[in-house]
Amino acid sequence: DINALHELLEINAPLSFAVLPHQPYSAEAAKILHLKRRDILLHLPMEPQSYPEDLPGNGALFLGMSDKEIRKQFQKDLETVPHAKGVNNHMGSRFTEDTEKMLIVMTALKERGLFFVDSRTTKDSKARETAAKIGVPFLARKVFIDNDQNYQASLENLTRRLQDPGTQGTGPILFIGHPYPSTISAIRNAVPAMRARGIEIVPISKIVP
């Protein structure tokens, strides 16, 4: 959504962006973000537990694919999101639980010098251990901003940790959200509160180990 993209870019913070492949504005969004010097991730669709009721979208990786098919599809997906520095999963609660399939993905990432961010759509994700085995820089989502499209809930998810005196000095916290109008408003209003508490907002590449 190009309109949402521009709204997010107007927020005075170096937000990072995950772009879905094979969408009408995938390449255009990535080019705009690159010109703005923002970190870009390929938001890689993967098979969820609820498939086929829920469809992960164009370019998705499925457990029924062969190793060769996974590698080929991944390359096609990456080509539609130029300048990506890393990858994070869209859905994928079933796919990320499969060690062998995740090893294929991690090997492809290693070959291209990309990092992986686990959206943590399942508590049984094998992303961390497979990334470690292959040697891919890895980071996991700590907080989902918007489980539903509710402004107040999203704002609370963003600012709740500001009230915790133990938050500062505990290291980076990765928040993941969607470009909903309610989420955009919540981020816009949370940024000044974060800065007022001495919390630095940085591009994702700065906190990937």
PyMOL commands that place a pseudoatom at each C-alpha (Angstrom):
pseudoatom trace, name=CA, resn=ASP, resi=1, chain=A, elem=C, hetatm=0, pos=[0.000, 0.000, 0.000]
pseudoatom trace, name=CA, resn=ILE, resi=2, chain=A, elem=C, hetatm=0, pos=[1.901, 3.029, -1.273]
pseudoatom trace, name=CA, resn=ASN, resi=3, chain=A, elem=C, hetatm=0, pos=[-0.233, 5.520, 0.671]
pseudoatom trace, name=CA, resn=ALA, resi=4, chain=A, elem=C, hetatm=0, pos=[0.485, 3.712, 3.942]
pseudoatom trace, name=CA, resn=LEU, resi=5, chain=A, elem=C, hetatm=0, pos=[4.160, 3.571, 2.998]
pseudoatom trace, name=CA, resn=HIS, resi=6, chain=A, elem=C, hetatm=0, pos=[4.347, 7.338, 2.589]
pseudoatom trace, name=CA, resn=GLU, resi=7, chain=A, elem=C, hetatm=0, pos=[2.506, 7.895, 5.874]
pseudoatom trace, name=CA, resn=LEU, resi=8, chain=A, elem=C, hetatm=0, pos=[5.010, 5.703, 7.684]
pseudoatom trace, name=CA, resn=LEU, resi=9, chain=A, elem=C, hetatm=0, pos=[7.922, 7.465, 6.016]
pseudoatom trace, name=CA, resn=GLU, resi=10, chain=A, elem=C, hetatm=0, pos=[6.649, 10.783, 7.369]
pseudoatom trace, name=CA, resn=ILE, resi=11, chain=A, elem=C, hetatm=0, pos=[7.142, 9.512, 10.935]
pseudoatom trace, name=CA, resn=ASN, resi=12, chain=A, elem=C, hetatm=0, pos=[10.397, 10.882, 12.319]
pseudoatom trace, name=CA, resn=ALA, resi=13, chain=A, elem=C, hetatm=0, pos=[12.000, 7.520, 13.095]
pseudoatom trace, name=CA, resn=PRO, resi=14, chain=A, elem=C, hetatm=0, pos=[14.193, 5.105, 11.096]
pseudoatom trace, name=CA, resn=LEU, resi=15, chain=A, elem=C, hetatm=0, pos=[11.531, 2.409, 10.815]
pseudoatom trace, name=CA, resn=SER, resi=16, chain=A, elem=C, hetatm=0, pos=[12.404, -0.732, 8.877]
pseudoatom trace, name=CA, resn=PHE, resi=17, chain=A, elem=C, hetatm=0, pos=[10.048, -2.193, 6.282]
pseudoatom trace, name=CA, resn=ALA, resi=18, chain=A, elem=C, hetatm=0, pos=[9.137, -5.750, 5.282]
pseudoatom trace, name=CA, resn=VAL, resi=19, chain=A, elem=C, hetatm=0, pos=[7.774, -5.916, 1.730]
pseudoatom trace, name=CA, resn=LEU, resi=20, chain=A, elem=C, hetatm=0, pos=[5.612, -8.739, 0.403]
pseudoatom trace, name=CA, resn=PRO, resi=21, chain=A, elem=C, hetatm=0, pos=[6.760, -10.137, -2.967]
pseudoatom trace, name=CA, resn=HIS, resi=22, chain=A, elem=C, hetatm=0, pos=[4.770, -10.263, -6.203]
pseudoatom trace, name=CA, resn=GLN, resi=23, chain=A, elem=C, hetatm=0, pos=[2.378, -7.467, -5.233]
pseudoatom trace, name=CA, resn=PRO, resi=24, chain=A, elem=C, hetatm=0, pos=[1.489, -4.567, -7.556]
pseudoatom trace, name=CA, resn=TYR, resi=25, chain=A, elem=C, hetatm=0, pos=[3.821, -2.162, -5.717]
pseudoatom trace, name=CA, resn=SER, resi=26, chain=A, elem=C, hetatm=0, pos=[6.460, -4.508, -4.295]
pseudoatom trace, name=CA, resn=ALA, resi=27, chain=A, elem=C, hetatm=0, pos=[9.354, -3.288, -6.447]
pseudoatom trace, name=CA, resn=GLU, resi=28, chain=A, elem=C, hetatm=0, pos=[8.233, 0.348, -6.355]
pseudoatom trace, name=CA, resn=ALA, resi=29, chain=A, elem=C, hetatm=0, pos=[7.955, 0.295, -2.556]
pseudoatom trace, name=CA, resn=ALA, resi=30, chain=A, elem=C, hetatm=0, pos=[11.428, -1.219, -2.244]
pseudoatom trace, name=CA, resn=LYS, resi=31, chain=A, elem=C, hetatm=0, pos=[12.898, 1.424, -4.561]
pseudoatom trace, name=CA, resn=ILE, resi=32, chain=A, elem=C, hetatm=0, pos=[11.266, 4.267, -2.598]
pseudoatom trace, name=CA, resn=LEU, resi=33, chain=A, elem=C, hetatm=0, pos=[12.552, 2.814, 0.664]
pseudoatom trace, name=CA, resn=HIS, resi=34, chain=A, elem=C, hetatm=0, pos=[16.043, 2.380, -0.753]
pseudoatom trace, name=CA, resn=LEU, resi=35, chain=A, elem=C, hetatm=0, pos=[16.143, 6.028, -1.826]
pseudoatom trace, name=CA, resn=LYS, resi=36, chain=A, elem=C, hetatm=0, pos=[15.067, 6.967, 1.715]
pseudoatom trace, name=CA, resn=ARG, resi=37, chain=A, elem=C, hetatm=0, pos=[17.886, 4.766, 3.052]
pseudoatom trace, name=CA, resn=ARG, resi=38, chain=A, elem=C, hetatm=0, pos=[15.561, 2.552, 5.058]
pseudoatom trace, name=CA, resn=ASP, resi=39, chain=A, elem=C, hetatm=0, pos=[16.231, -1.077, 5.891]
pseudoatom trace, name=CA, resn=ILE, resi=40, chain=A, elem=C, hetatm=0, pos=[14.221, -3.404, 3.665]
pseudoatom trace, name=CA, resn=LEU, resi=41, chain=A, elem=C, hetatm=0, pos=[13.276, -7.019, 4.334]
pseudoatom trace, name=CA, resn=LEU, resi=42, chain=A, elem=C, hetatm=0, pos=[11.606, -9.522, 2.053]
pseudoatom trace, name=CA, resn=HIS, resi=43, chain=A, elem=C, hetatm=0, pos=[8.382, -10.459, 3.861]
pseudoatom trace, name=CA, resn=LEU, resi=44, chain=A, elem=C, hetatm=0, pos=[8.505, -14.084, 2.762]
pseudoatom trace, name=CA, resn=PRO, resi=45, chain=A, elem=C, hetatm=0, pos=[5.141, -15.902, 2.657]
pseudoatom trace, name=CA, resn=MET, resi=46, chain=A, elem=C, hetatm=0, pos=[5.239, -19.381, 4.202]
pseudoatom trace, name=CA, resn=GLU, resi=47, chain=A, elem=C, hetatm=0, pos=[2.655, -22.070, 4.785]
pseudoatom trace, name=CA, resn=PRO, resi=48, chain=A, elem=C, hetatm=0, pos=[0.578, -21.556, 7.965]
pseudoatom trace, name=CA, resn=GLN, resi=49, chain=A, elem=C, hetatm=0, pos=[-1.075, -24.213, 10.132]
pseudoatom trace, name=CA, resn=SER, resi=50, chain=A, elem=C, hetatm=0, pos=[-4.437, -22.927, 8.882]
pseudoatom trace, name=CA, resn=TYR, resi=51, chain=A, elem=C, hetatm=0, pos=[-3.650, -23.596, 5.211]
pseudoatom trace, name=CA, resn=PRO, resi=52, chain=A, elem=C, hetatm=0, pos=[-5.652, -23.935, 2.946]
pseudoatom trace, name=CA, resn=GLU, resi=53, chain=A, elem=C, hetatm=0, pos=[-8.280, -21.953, 4.894]
pseudoatom trace, name=CA, resn=ASP, resi=54, chain=A, elem=C, hetatm=0, pos=[-5.753, -19.088, 5.118]
pseudoatom trace, name=CA, resn=LEU, resi=55, chain=A, elem=C, hetatm=0, pos=[-3.643, -18.434, 2.045]
pseudoatom trace, name=CA, resn=PRO, resi=56, chain=A, elem=C, hetatm=0, pos=[-0.152, -16.984, 2.559]
pseudoatom trace, name=CA, resn=GLY, resi=57, chain=A, elem=C, hetatm=0, pos=[-0.197, -15.224, -0.814]
pseudoatom trace, name=CA, resn=ASN, resi=58, chain=A, elem=C, hetatm=0, pos=[1.874, -15.065, -3.968]
pseudoatom trace, name=CA, resn=GLY, resi=59, chain=A, elem=C, hetatm=0, pos=[5.352, -16.529, -3.830]
pseudoatom trace, name=CA, resn=ALA, resi=60, chain=A, elem=C, hetatm=0, pos=[4.702, -18.671, -0.771]
pseudoatom trace, name=CA, resn=LEU, resi=61, chain=A, elem=C, hetatm=0, pos=[6.883, -21.561, 0.333]
pseudoatom trace, name=CA, resn=PHE, resi=62, chain=A, elem=C, hetatm=0, pos=[5.056, -24.817, 1.120]
pseudoatom trace, name=CA, resn=LEU, resi=63, chain=A, elem=C, hetatm=0, pos=[6.156, -28.026, 2.837]
pseudoatom trace, name=CA, resn=GLY, resi=64, chain=A, elem=C, hetatm=0, pos=[5.128, -29.999, -0.262]
pseudoatom trace, name=CA, resn=MET, resi=65, chain=A, elem=C, hetatm=0, pos=[7.796, -28.273, -2.347]
pseudoatom trace, name=CA, resn=SER, resi=66, chain=A, elem=C, hetatm=0, pos=[11.081, -29.958, -3.186]
pseudoatom trace, name=CA, resn=ASP, resi=67, chain=A, elem=C, hetatm=0, pos=[14.376, -28.420, -2.114]
pseudoatom trace, name=CA, resn=LYS, resi=68, chain=A, elem=C, hetatm=0, pos=[14.907, -27.172, -5.669]
pseudoatom trace, name=CA, resn=GLU, resi=69, chain=A, elem=C, hetatm=0, pos=[11.427, -25.638, -5.826]
pseudoatom trace, name=CA, resn=ILE, resi=70, chain=A, elem=C, hetatm=0, pos=[11.953, -23.811, -2.529]
pseudoatom trace, name=CA, resn=ARG, resi=71, chain=A, elem=C, hetatm=0, pos=[15.260, -22.353, -3.683]
pseudoatom trace, name=CA, resn=LYS, resi=72, chain=A, elem=C, hetatm=0, pos=[13.799, -21.313, -7.042]
pseudoatom trace, name=CA, resn=GLN, resi=73, chain=A, elem=C, hetatm=0, pos=[10.724, -19.693, -5.479]
pseudoatom trace, name=CA, resn=PHE, resi=74, chain=A, elem=C, hetatm=0, pos=[12.827, -17.875, -2.920]
pseudoatom trace, name=CA, resn=GLN, resi=75, chain=A, elem=C, hetatm=0, pos=[15.016, -16.407, -5.654]
pseudoatom trace, name=CA, resn=LYS, resi=76, chain=A, elem=C, hetatm=0, pos=[11.937, -15.225, -7.575]
pseudoatom trace, name=CA, resn=ASP, resi=77, chain=A, elem=C, hetatm=0, pos=[10.542, -13.625, -4.427]
pseudoatom trace, name=CA, resn=LEU, resi=78, chain=A, elem=C, hetatm=0, pos=[13.799, -11.849, -3.695]
pseudoatom trace, name=CA, resn=GLU, resi=79, chain=A, elem=C, hetatm=0, pos=[13.942, -10.428, -7.213]
pseudoatom trace, name=CA, resn=THR, resi=80, chain=A, elem=C, hetatm=0, pos=[10.625, -8.613, -6.701]
pseudoatom trace, name=CA, resn=VAL, resi=81, chain=A, elem=C, hetatm=0, pos=[11.917, -6.845, -3.557]
pseudoatom trace, name=CA, resn=PRO, resi=82, chain=A, elem=C, hetatm=0, pos=[15.219, -5.228, -4.568]
pseudoatom trace, name=CA, resn=HIS, resi=83, chain=A, elem=C, hetatm=0, pos=[17.720, -4.002, -1.969]
pseudoatom trace, name=CA, resn=ALA, resi=84, chain=A, elem=C, hetatm=0, pos=[16.482, -6.391, 0.758]
pseudoatom trace, name=CA, resn=LYS, resi=85, chain=A, elem=C, hetatm=0, pos=[19.013, -6.804, 3.571]
pseudoatom trace, name=CA, resn=GLY, resi=86, chain=A, elem=C, hetatm=0, pos=[17.139, -9.607, 5.269]
pseudoatom trace, name=CA, resn=VAL, resi=87, chain=A, elem=C, hetatm=0, pos=[14.050, -11.783, 5.337]
pseudoatom trace, name=CA, resn=ASN, resi=88, chain=A, elem=C, hetatm=0, pos=[11.198, -12.318, 7.770]
pseudoatom trace, name=CA, resn=ASN, resi=89, chain=A, elem=C, hetatm=0, pos=[8.324, -14.747, 7.553]
pseudoatom trace, name=CA, resn=HIS, resi=90, chain=A, elem=C, hetatm=0, pos=[4.766, -13.846, 6.608]
pseudoatom trace, name=CA, resn=MET, resi=91, chain=A, elem=C, hetatm=0, pos=[2.525, -16.452, 8.305]
pseudoatom trace, name=CA, resn=GLY, resi=92, chain=A, elem=C, hetatm=0, pos=[4.612, -19.655, 8.265]
pseudoatom trace, name=CA, resn=SER, resi=93, chain=A, elem=C, hetatm=0, pos=[3.403, -21.270, 11.484]
pseudoatom trace, name=CA, resn=ARG, resi=94, chain=A, elem=C, hetatm=0, pos=[3.630, -24.683, 9.769]
pseudoatom trace, name=CA, resn=PHE, resi=95, chain=A, elem=C, hetatm=0, pos=[6.650, -24.106, 7.561]
pseudoatom trace, name=CA, resn=THR, resi=96, chain=A, elem=C, hetatm=0, pos=[8.915, -22.649, 10.262]
pseudoatom trace, name=CA, resn=GLU, resi=97, chain=A, elem=C, hetatm=0, pos=[8.333, -25.724, 12.447]
pseudoatom trace, name=CA, resn=ASP, resi=98, chain=A, elem=C, hetatm=0, pos=[10.032, -27.951, 9.849]
pseudoatom trace, name=CA, resn=THR, resi=99, chain=A, elem=C, hetatm=0, pos=[13.769, -28.189, 10.448]
pseudoatom trace, name=CA, resn=GLU, resi=100, chain=A, elem=C, hetatm=0, pos=[14.718, -29.610, 7.037]
pseudoatom trace, name=CA, resn=LYS, resi=101, chain=A, elem=C, hetatm=0, pos=[12.797, -26.981, 5.059]
pseudoatom trace, name=CA, resn=MET, resi=102, chain=A, elem=C, hetatm=0, pos=[14.123, -24.148, 7.223]
pseudoatom trace, name=CA, resn=LEU, resi=103, chain=A, elem=C, hetatm=0, pos=[17.671, -25.396, 6.661]
pseudoatom trace, name=CA, resn=ILE, resi=104, chain=A, elem=C, hetatm=0, pos=[17.107, -24.961, 2.915]
pseudoatom trace, name=CA, resn=VAL, resi=105, chain=A, elem=C, hetatm=0, pos=[15.913, -21.390, 3.440]
pseudoatom trace, name=CA, resn=MET, resi=106, chain=A, elem=C, hetatm=0, pos=[18.785, -20.560, 5.789]
pseudoatom trace, name=CA, resn=THR, resi=107, chain=A, elem=C, hetatm=0, pos=[21.329, -21.948, 3.330]
pseudoatom trace, name=CA, resn=ALA, resi=108, chain=A, elem=C, hetatm=0, pos=[19.891, -19.692, 0.613]
pseudoatom trace, name=CA, resn=LEU, resi=109, chain=A, elem=C, hetatm=0, pos=[20.122, -16.721, 2.983]
pseudoatom trace, name=CA, resn=LYS, resi=110, chain=A, elem=C, hetatm=0, pos=[23.718, -17.544, 3.901]
pseudoatom trace, name=CA, resn=GLU, resi=111, chain=A, elem=C, hetatm=0, pos=[24.712, -17.675, 0.234]
pseudoatom trace, name=CA, resn=ARG, resi=112, chain=A, elem=C, hetatm=0, pos=[23.326, -14.165, -0.267]
pseudoatom trace, name=CA, resn=GLY, resi=113, chain=A, elem=C, hetatm=0, pos=[24.593, -12.593, 2.947]
pseudoatom trace, name=CA, resn=LEU, resi=114, chain=A, elem=C, hetatm=0, pos=[21.076, -11.951, 4.300]
pseudoatom trace, name=CA, resn=PHE, resi=115, chain=A, elem=C, hetatm=0, pos=[19.813, -12.105, 7.884]
pseudoatom trace, name=CA, resn=PHE, resi=116, chain=A, elem=C, hetatm=0, pos=[16.582, -13.709, 9.148]
pseudoatom trace, name=CA, resn=VAL, resi=117, chain=A, elem=C, hetatm=0, pos=[13.979, -12.230, 11.471]
pseudoatom trace, name=CA, resn=ASP, resi=118, chain=A, elem=C, hetatm=0, pos=[11.536, -14.702, 12.994]
pseudoatom trace, name=CA, resn=SER, resi=119, chain=A, elem=C, hetatm=0, pos=[8.049, -13.200, 13.224]
pseudoatom trace, name=CA, resn=ARG, resi=120, chain=A, elem=C, hetatm=0, pos=[7.326, -15.932, 15.797]
pseudoatom trace, name=CA, resn=THR, resi=121, chain=A, elem=C, hetatm=0, pos=[3.993, -17.059, 14.418]
pseudoatom trace, name=CA, resn=THR, resi=122, chain=A, elem=C, hetatm=0, pos=[4.505, -20.330, 16.304]
pseudoatom trace, name=CA, resn=LYS, resi=123, chain=A, elem=C, hetatm=0, pos=[6.239, -21.080, 19.590]
pseudoatom trace, name=CA, resn=ASP, resi=124, chain=A, elem=C, hetatm=0, pos=[7.706, -24.212, 17.968]
pseudoatom trace, name=CA, resn=SER, resi=125, chain=A, elem=C, hetatm=0, pos=[9.608, -22.332, 15.263]
pseudoatom trace, name=CA, resn=LYS, resi=126, chain=A, elem=C, hetatm=0, pos=[12.907, -23.924, 14.239]
pseudoatom trace, name=CA, resn=ALA, resi=127, chain=A, elem=C, hetatm=0, pos=[14.232, -20.676, 12.770]
pseudoatom trace, name=CA, resn=ARG, resi=128, chain=A, elem=C, hetatm=0, pos=[16.651, -19.864, 15.586]
pseudoatom trace, name=CA, resn=GLU, resi=129, chain=A, elem=C, hetatm=0, pos=[18.340, -23.261, 15.685]
pseudoatom trace, name=CA, resn=THR, resi=130, chain=A, elem=C, hetatm=0, pos=[18.570, -23.622, 11.893]
pseudoatom trace, name=CA, resn=ALA, resi=131, chain=A, elem=C, hetatm=0, pos=[19.990, -20.095, 11.559]
pseudoatom trace, name=CA, resn=ALA, resi=132, chain=A, elem=C, hetatm=0, pos=[22.604, -20.963, 14.184]
pseudoatom trace, name=CA, resn=LYS, resi=133, chain=A, elem=C, hetatm=0, pos=[23.501, -24.190, 12.404]
pseudoatom trace, name=CA, resn=ILE, resi=134, chain=A, elem=C, hetatm=0, pos=[24.013, -22.488, 9.042]
pseudoatom trace, name=CA, resn=GLY, resi=135, chain=A, elem=C, hetatm=0, pos=[25.538, -19.310, 10.477]
pseudoatom trace, name=CA, resn=VAL, resi=136, chain=A, elem=C, hetatm=0, pos=[22.846, -16.806, 9.493]
pseudoatom trace, name=CA, resn=PRO, resi=137, chain=A, elem=C, hetatm=0, pos=[22.449, -13.626, 11.599]
pseudoatom trace, name=CA, resn=PHE, resi=138, chain=A, elem=C, hetatm=0, pos=[19.144, -14.008, 13.472]
pseudoatom trace, name=CA, resn=LEU, resi=139, chain=A, elem=C, hetatm=0, pos=[16.692, -11.944, 15.460]
pseudoatom trace, name=CA, resn=ALA, resi=140, chain=A, elem=C, hetatm=0, pos=[13.246, -12.822, 16.843]
pseudoatom trace, name=CA, resn=ARG, resi=141, chain=A, elem=C, hetatm=0, pos=[10.217, -10.619, 17.267]
pseudoatom trace, name=CA, resn=LYS, resi=142, chain=A, elem=C, hetatm=0, pos=[9.595, -9.593, 20.870]
pseudoatom trace, name=CA, resn=VAL, resi=143, chain=A, elem=C, hetatm=0, pos=[6.279, -7.714, 20.587]
pseudoatom trace, name=CA, resn=PHE, resi=144, chain=A, elem=C, hetatm=0, pos=[3.401, -7.790, 18.102]
pseudoatom trace, name=CA, resn=ILE, resi=145, chain=A, elem=C, hetatm=0, pos=[2.026, -4.271, 17.955]
pseudoatom trace, name=CA, resn=ASP, resi=146, chain=A, elem=C, hetatm=0, pos=[-1.361, -5.061, 16.463]
pseudoatom trace, name=CA, resn=ASN, resi=147, chain=A, elem=C, hetatm=0, pos=[-3.016, -8.414, 16.996]
pseudoatom trace, name=CA, resn=ASP, resi=148, chain=A, elem=C, hetatm=0, pos=[-6.151, -6.534, 16.070]
pseudoatom trace, name=CA, resn=GLN, resi=149, chain=A, elem=C, hetatm=0, pos=[-6.759, -3.179, 14.369]
pseudoatom trace, name=CA, resn=ASN, resi=150, chain=A, elem=C, hetatm=0, pos=[-7.282, -1.264, 17.584]
pseudoatom trace, name=CA, resn=TYR, resi=151, chain=A, elem=C, hetatm=0, pos=[-5.448, 2.021, 18.120]
pseudoatom trace, name=CA, resn=GLN, resi=152, chain=A, elem=C, hetatm=0, pos=[-5.486, 1.993, 21.916]
pseudoatom trace, name=CA, resn=ALA, resi=153, chain=A, elem=C, hetatm=0, pos=[-4.319, -1.612, 22.153]
pseudoatom trace, name=CA, resn=SER, resi=154, chain=A, elem=C, hetatm=0, pos=[-1.535, -0.948, 19.651]
pseudoatom trace, name=CA, resn=LEU, resi=155, chain=A, elem=C, hetatm=0, pos=[-0.389, 2.163, 21.506]
pseudoatom trace, name=CA, resn=GLU, resi=156, chain=A, elem=C, hetatm=0, pos=[-0.326, 0.223, 24.776]
pseudoatom trace, name=CA, resn=ASN, resi=157, chain=A, elem=C, hetatm=0, pos=[1.714, -2.551, 23.168]
pseudoatom trace, name=CA, resn=LEU, resi=158, chain=A, elem=C, hetatm=0, pos=[4.238, 0.038, 22.013]
pseudoatom trace, name=CA, resn=THR, resi=159, chain=A, elem=C, hetatm=0, pos=[4.467, 1.962, 25.271]
pseudoatom trace, name=CA, resn=ARG, resi=160, chain=A, elem=C, hetatm=0, pos=[3.785, -0.636, 27.974]
pseudoatom trace, name=CA, resn=ARG, resi=161, chain=A, elem=C, hetatm=0, pos=[7.470, -1.346, 28.462]
pseudoatom trace, name=CA, resn=LEU, resi=162, chain=A, elem=C, hetatm=0, pos=[8.169, 2.342, 29.011]
pseudoatom trace, name=CA, resn=GLN, resi=163, chain=A, elem=C, hetatm=0, pos=[6.500, 1.980, 32.399]
pseudoatom trace, name=CA, resn=ASP, resi=164, chain=A, elem=C, hetatm=0, pos=[8.822, -0.878, 33.370]
pseudoatom trace, name=CA, resn=PRO, resi=165, chain=A, elem=C, hetatm=0, pos=[11.917, 0.487, 35.147]
pseudoatom trace, name=CA, resn=GLY, resi=166, chain=A, elem=C, hetatm=0, pos=[13.795, -2.668, 34.179]
pseudoatom trace, name=CA, resn=THR, resi=167, chain=A, elem=C, hetatm=0, pos=[13.392, -2.095, 30.458]
pseudoatom trace, name=CA, resn=GLN, resi=168, chain=A, elem=C, hetatm=0, pos=[16.277, 0.324, 29.987]
pseudoatom trace, name=CA, resn=GLY, resi=169, chain=A, elem=C, hetatm=0, pos=[19.606, -1.359, 29.573]
pseudoatom trace, name=CA, resn=THR, resi=170, chain=A, elem=C, hetatm=0, pos=[18.047, -4.744, 28.758]
pseudoatom trace, name=CA, resn=GLY, resi=171, chain=A, elem=C, hetatm=0, pos=[19.022, -4.625, 25.091]
pseudoatom trace, name=CA, resn=PRO, resi=172, chain=A, elem=C, hetatm=0, pos=[17.014, -4.190, 21.904]
pseudoatom trace, name=CA, resn=ILE, resi=173, chain=A, elem=C, hetatm=0, pos=[13.300, -4.905, 21.622]
pseudoatom trace, name=CA, resn=LEU, resi=174, chain=A, elem=C, hetatm=0, pos=[11.951, -5.763, 18.180]
pseudoatom trace, name=CA, resn=PHE, resi=175, chain=A, elem=C, hetatm=0, pos=[8.383, -4.647, 17.521]
pseudoatom trace, name=CA, resn=ILE, resi=176, chain=A, elem=C, hetatm=0, pos=[6.518, -5.921, 14.455]
pseudoatom trace, name=CA, resn=GLY, resi=177, chain=A, elem=C, hetatm=0, pos=[3.281, -4.451, 13.143]
pseudoatom trace, name=CA, resn=HIS, resi=178, chain=A, elem=C, hetatm=0, pos=[1.191, -4.019, 10.019]
pseudoatom trace, name=CA, resn=PRO, resi=179, chain=A, elem=C, hetatm=0, pos=[0.455, -0.853, 8.015]
pseudoatom trace, name=CA, resn=TYR, resi=180, chain=A, elem=C, hetatm=0, pos=[-3.072, -0.502, 9.419]
pseudoatom trace, name=CA, resn=PRO, resi=181, chain=A, elem=C, hetatm=0, pos=[-4.262, 3.093, 9.930]
pseudoatom trace, name=CA, resn=SER, resi=182, chain=A, elem=C, hetatm=0, pos=[-4.587, 2.380, 13.668]
pseudoatom trace, name=CA, resn=THR, resi=183, chain=A, elem=C, hetatm=0, pos=[-1.022, 1.065, 13.841]
pseudoatom trace, name=CA, resn=ILE, resi=184, chain=A, elem=C, hetatm=0, pos=[0.412, 4.008, 11.916]
pseudoatom trace, name=CA, resn=SER, resi=185, chain=A, elem=C, hetatm=0, pos=[-1.291, 6.422, 14.332]
pseudoatom trace, name=CA, resn=ALA, resi=186, chain=A, elem=C, hetatm=0, pos=[-0.051, 4.440, 17.331]
pseudoatom trace, name=CA, resn=ILE, resi=187, chain=A, elem=C, hetatm=0, pos=[3.557, 4.466, 16.092]
pseudoatom trace, name=CA, resn=ARG, resi=188, chain=A, elem=C, hetatm=0, pos=[3.350, 8.186, 15.304]
pseudoatom trace, name=CA, resn=ASN, resi=189, chain=A, elem=C, hetatm=0, pos=[2.245, 8.912, 18.866]
pseudoatom trace, name=CA, resn=ALA, resi=190, chain=A, elem=C, hetatm=0, pos=[4.527, 6.400, 20.573]
pseudoatom trace, name=CA, resn=VAL, resi=191, chain=A, elem=C, hetatm=0, pos=[7.769, 7.675, 19.047]
pseudoatom trace, name=CA, resn=PRO, resi=192, chain=A, elem=C, hetatm=0, pos=[7.956, 10.933, 21.082]
pseudoatom trace, name=CA, resn=ALA, resi=193, chain=A, elem=C, hetatm=0, pos=[7.143, 9.046, 24.298]
pseudoatom trace, name=CA, resn=MET, resi=194, chain=A, elem=C, hetatm=0, pos=[9.912, 6.538, 23.603]
pseudoatom trace, name=CA, resn=ARG, resi=195, chain=A, elem=C, hetatm=0, pos=[12.450, 9.253, 22.915]
pseudoatom trace, name=CA, resn=ALA, resi=196, chain=A, elem=C, hetatm=0, pos=[11.404, 11.147, 26.040]
pseudoatom trace, name=CA, resn=ARG, resi=197, chain=A, elem=C, hetatm=0, pos=[12.338, 8.062, 28.060]
pseudoatom trace, name=CA, resn=GLY, resi=198, chain=A, elem=C, hetatm=0, pos=[15.740, 7.842, 26.394]
pseudoatom trace, name=CA, resn=ILE, resi=199, chain=A, elem=C, hetatm=0, pos=[14.839, 4.903, 24.166]
pseudoatom trace, name=CA, resn=GLU, resi=200, chain=A, elem=C, hetatm=0, pos=[16.648, 4.995, 20.824]
pseudoatom trace, name=CA, resn=ILE, resi=201, chain=A, elem=C, hetatm=0, pos=[14.839, 3.826, 17.706]
pseudoatom trace, name=CA, resn=VAL, resi=202, chain=A, elem=C, hetatm=0, pos=[17.211, 2.235, 15.196]
pseudoatom trace, name=CA, resn=PRO, resi=203, chain=A, elem=C, hetatm=0, pos=[17.146, 0.389, 11.862]
pseudoatom trace, name=CA, resn=ILE, resi=204, chain=A, elem=C, hetatm=0, pos=[16.811, -3.350, 12.277]
pseudoatom trace, name=CA, resn=SER, resi=205, chain=A, elem=C, hetatm=0, pos=[20.244, -3.999, 10.766]
pseudoatom trace, name=CA, resn=LYS, resi=206, chain=A, elem=C, hetatm=0, pos=[21.764, -2.216, 13.781]
pseudoatom trace, name=CA, resn=ILE, resi=207, chain=A, elem=C, hetatm=0, pos=[20.427, -4.798, 16.231]
pseudoatom trace, name=CA, resn=VAL, resi=208, chain=A, elem=C, hetatm=0, pos=[20.812, -8.049, 14.290]
pseudoatom trace, name=CA, resn=PRO, resi=209, chain=A, elem=C, hetatm=0, pos=[23.742, -9.853, 15.967]
for i in range(1, 209): cmd.bond("trace and resi %d" % i, "trace and resi %d" % (i + 1))
show_as sticks, trace
zoom trace
